[in-house]
């Protein structure tokens, strides 16, 4: 956080980082197992094939008080938790 500027305001950067994994399988019923493997490679694994992702959300704002920073931090965390929950729900519905 930077020193107080005009009107006692401070500039702060608040960020949140989440990590999650997602998997998929590419497979066409109209192709043979050998054709699927040749076309899709490791993405055709019967057990699925996955990737790890990281997501970060940042805000860089001028705050009037420490209380404002806490409110923005909570909103940022809530929005990232909602994204994480939405991703989990989308994966479980497939």
Secondary structure, DSSP 8 states (H G I E B T S, - for coil): -----GGG-EEEEEEEEEEEEEEE----TTS-HHHHHHHHGGGG-TT-EEEEEEEEEEEEEEESSHHHHHHHHHHHHHHHHHHHHHHHHHHHT-
